[in-house]
Amino acid sequence: MIGKKSYFSSLEEEKLITRIRLITDKCNLDNISRTKAYLCYYNKNKEIQWAFLASQVSRNAGWNMGDLNGLWLPQVVSQEKRKQIYLTYEKANWLIFNDAFPQLLLYEYSTKKNLPMFHLLKFFQVSSFMEEEWLKYWETKNKKRLMNSLIINEQNVIQQPVIENARIKHHVLHYFPYLFQDFLHFNAVLFPTLQGKLYGASVSNFTSLNERIKLGNTLASLLFKSNLYQEFYDFARKIEHTGSRYDYEKYIYPKLANTTPILRVAYPVVKHREGKRKDWYKKKIKKKWQTCSEHNEPLLITDWYLKKQQTLHELIRQGNKWF
């Protein structure tokens, strides 16, 4: 019997790897291109729900990055510190896309050929954990398990190079305003609707791998709730992502002025270099990573979020430079 891999010549596989790298590099230009690429992929491959989650979370990253050059944060955070925070956001999201998008493209290619090609994931330095999980998905079509696995993987991918990076720890993660916002739940991942509502969850203890995976599972559960999914998807399809919070604030708080810039106007493209990555997977994962958690807050957070923003802005008005 001929093995599956022999259906493809090594030259064909080499061309495929090169093509996937080129597409990934092109789409990994900045936050705007990443957000769009995830959503375009999901539009063509609805069974891969993680792609929509990734696009929504990427939108939020863009809004957070835009805040750094908006009306409020420059009043209390120095330009150098804001640059360091921006580069941290950018590095984390670049790393996740660089790891995840080749997986998505390889799956898409496999479906067209009706043949799993996940043995090629190692050429993109993807964890052996995900090779196992893609093969399981190919056999079982368990969408929830794949979503959870991709959440686990992406957070492990950024753990060592970002969260445990000594320079980032010192300049960003242990920086007082960051810790202050983290402790008081001023940050949140938001899912807006065209009807002027905000759903989502607050973000705290971001440096904890367990908490980030828990948050990812909670957001996934919310995003694909049958009674809310279409509203989130309609917003994502109809509203072009710019990195400005005005993308959604104009529907939710129409009387508020725009206070955050368009991301591509505020920041240049950042060039990244891919280094050699160690496989984080040790043939075992924590059971709690595979448990979907419930919200500790109401799903509808429009009023809660506005009050948090008002409180933060008042603190900024009263304060001098935080750093």
N, C-alpha and C positions, 0 to 999 in steps of 0.2 A: 504494500500500500504506500502511495506517495504521501509524504508528510505535507502538512498545510503550507509550511514555509517555502517549499519547493515550487509552489505556484508562481512565485515571484523571483525574478533574478536579483542578484545583489545590486546590479546597476539600477534596476527599477526602484529598489528600496532606497538606494543612495539618493536618487532624484527626488523621491518622496520626502525624505528627511530634509534635503536642501530646500524644497518648496515650503515645507511647514515652517522652517526657520525663517525664511524670507517673509512669509505672511505674518508670523508672530512678531518679528522685528518691526514691520510696517505698522501693525496695529498697536504696538506697545510704545508708541511715540510719547503720549502724555495721557493725562486723566480723561480727556475728552475722547480720544481715539479708543482707549480701553473700554470705556462705558458703552460706546457705540458698537464696538466689536462684539462684546458679550451679548448685547441685545439682538444684533443682527444674527448671531449664531443661534440664539434661542428661537427667533422667528422661524428659522429653517429646521430646527431640531427641538420641538416642544417637549420631547420626552426627557431631555437633559435639563431638568428644572434648575439645577445649580447655576446655569448660565444666566438665568433671569435674576436670581438672587445676587450673583456677582455684579451684574449691571446696576442693580438697585443700591448695593453697598458702595459701588464705585461712584455713583452719583453723590452719595453722602460724603465720601472722601473728597470729592471735588468741591462740595460746599464748604467743608471744613478748611480746605486749602484756600478757597476764596476769602473766607473770613479773615485770614492772616493779613490780607491787604485791603480789608474793608474799612468801614467807618470806626469800629469800636476797638478792636485789638491793637492797632497801631498807637492808640492813646496810652496804652499801659505796657506794651511789650516792644522792646527795641527791634530795629530792623534786622540786626544780626541774629537775634534770638528767633525772630519770625522766619528767617531764612533757614535756620537749623531745623525748626519744626516742619517747615514745608518740605525740606529734603528728606526728612524721616517719613512723612506721608508718602512721598513720591517713591522712595526706595522700597517700602513695604508693598505698595501696590504694583510696582514694576516687577518685583520678585514673584508675587503671586501670579500675575499674568504670564510671565515668562515660563513658569512651571505649568500652569493650568491650560493655557490655550493650545499648546501642542497636543495635550491629551484630547481636547475637544476635537481638534482637526483630525487627529488620527482615528478617533471613533467615527467621525463623519466619513472618512475615506473607507474605513472597514465596512460601514453599512452599504456603501456604493458597490463594493466588491463582494459583499456578503461573506466576508472572511475576517476574523479578528486579527489585527496586526499589532497587538499590544506589546509584543516582544520588542518593538522598536522604541518603546518609551524610554528605555535605558540610554538611548542616544541623546535624549533631552535632559538627562540627569533627574528624571522623575523617580520618585521613591518606588521601591519594589512593592510597597503596600498598595499603591494605586494600580500597578500592573495586575495584582491579584484581584483587586476590587473591580476593575474593568472587565476582567474575564468572568467574574461572578455575575456582573450585570449582563454581559452578553448572553449568558445562559439563563438567567432568572428574570431579567427585565424588572428588577426591584428598584424602582425610581427613588424611593425614600432612602434605601440603604446607600445608593450611589451618592445622593445629595449629602448625606451624613459623612460619608467617606471623604468626599471632596472638601467638606468643611474641616474635618480633622486634619487632612493633609495640608491645606493652605495655611492653617495656623501653625503647624509644625514647621513649615517651610520658612516662615519669617521669625521663628523663635530665636534661633542662634544668631543670624546676621543682623537682626534689628533689635528685638527685645533684650537680648543678652549682650549686645554690642556695648562695650565699655564707654565709648565716646557718646553714643546716643543716650545711654543711661544717665551719664553725667549732665549733658547739655539739654536734654529734652525730658526724659521720663522721670527724673528726679528734680525737675525744675518746678518751683513753687506754684506758679499759675496753673501748670498742667495738673499737678497733684490736687490743687484746690478745686478745679473743675471736675476732676475725676471723683473726688470724695463727695461733692455735693450734687453729683449727677447732672451737671449742666450740659454734658454732651449726650446726644441721642442719635440713633439711626432712625430716619424718618421715611415713611412711605406715604407720599401725598396722593390726593385724588383731585380730579377736575371739579368735584363737588365742594371743594374748599375744606376738606378734612385732612387731618394728619393722624396716621397710625404709626406705631413703632415701639421702641424700647430704649430706655436710658442705658448709657454705657458707663460702667465703673470697673475699677480694678483691671484695667486693660492689660497690664503686664502679666496677668495670670493666664497661662495657656488654658487651664480648665475653664475659666470664666469666659474667655473668647470663644471657645468651642460651644459652651452652653448658650451664649448669646447667638451664635450662628444658627444653632438648632432652633432656638426660639423664633428668630426672624424667619427662618424657612417655614416653620409651622404657620406663622401669621401670613406670610406672603401668599401661600397657596390655600388659605381658607376659602371654601367654595363661595361664600357670600361676599368676599372682598377682592378676590383675585382679579376679576375683570376690571374693577375700578383702578387697581394699581397698574394693570397692564395697559389700560387706555391712556393713563397719564404718561407712562413710559414711551408709548408709541407716538403720542401726539405732541409731547413737549420736548423740544430739542434741548439736550443737556449743554449748559454753558459754564457751569461751575458757580454761577451766581444764585444765591438763595431766592432771588426774585423770580426764578423759574417756577417756584411753587407759592411764594408769598403773595404774588399778585392774585391768586385764586383764594387764598385763605385769609389774608389781611389786606384787602384791596386799598385801604386808606394809608397804609404804611409806605414810606418812601424806600426806594432801592438803596441798600446800604452796602452791598457787596459787588465786586467787579466781575466781569467776564474773565474766566481763568486765563485764556490765551492772550488777553490784553495785559493782564497783570504779571504774567510769568513767562520766561523763555523755556524752551525745551531743555530738559536735563539729560545729559548723556550718561548712560550706565555701562558698566563693564561686567560681563558675566564671569564669575570665578568658579572654581571647582567646588561642588557641593557634596557634603557627606550625606548619606542616606540616614534620615532620622529614625526610620523604622527598625525596631529590634525584635520583630516577629511577634510582638504582643502590644496591644493597646489597652487603655483603661476602659473598663465597662461603662463607666459613667459618661464617657465621650459619646457613646452610642445611644444615650437616653435623651429624648426630646423633652425640654423643660417648658413649663408654663410661664406666662408673664406674671411678674410681681405687681404690675401696674395695669390699669385699664388699657385695652388695646387702642381706644380712641384717646389721643393725647394732645389734641389741638389746644385746649385751654391750658393744660399743664405746661406745655412747651412754651406758650406765649408768656406765662407767668415766670418761668425760669429765665427766659431771655430778658424780660423786664428787670428782674432782680440782678442779673449779671450786668446789664447796662447801667443800673443805678450804682452798683459797686464800682464800676469803671469811672463814672462821673465823680465819685467821691475820692477816688484813689489817685496817687501819682504813678509814676512808672513802677511797674512790678519788678522789672529787671531791664 
